Amino acid sequence: MKKKLGYGSLSLLLVVIALLWGCTFNGFCLGDQVLALLGMSGWSSGPFRIHYSVFHGILLYIPAYFLGKKFHHHLFAQSGKCISGCLGGCLLIILCAILIFT
């Protein structure tokens, strides 16, 4: 049976947007640029500099996971669910470690 595009297909799209938002490619980070336009910094101050744009991506991984889970029969939904679950989980573990150990 051929899978069709639907709401679950947005799962992979949200993952791609989250990656583009939080990752730096050739010195360019989309999240940092948008935050700079809004007058905010993409980095924390202090001895441990945290890249906020990466953690903003968590806000996109969460709906990506649940869209992929609920609409698993749509095209790309399973891929989006797996990738967002892995990356989002890793980022949450890192965030918890930062909060606990700093």
Salt bridges, closest charged atoms under 4 A:
ASP32 OD1 - HIS51 NE2 2.94
